[in-house]
């Protein structure tokens, strides 16, 4: 498995919409790597360790 996840993969894991993941990245809630892109939309990759940390933090809340 790759250490970098796409927005869609993260959205599927967190059970949210792609737009929610993009918004979290823009707000600084979720750390992401910005890839060079040709189109108007930013291309993000989220590190697996970042997602694991977010999931761990959420587990401690409940």
Order of alpha helices (4+ residues) and beta strands (2+ residues): beta-alpha-alpha-beta-beta-alpha
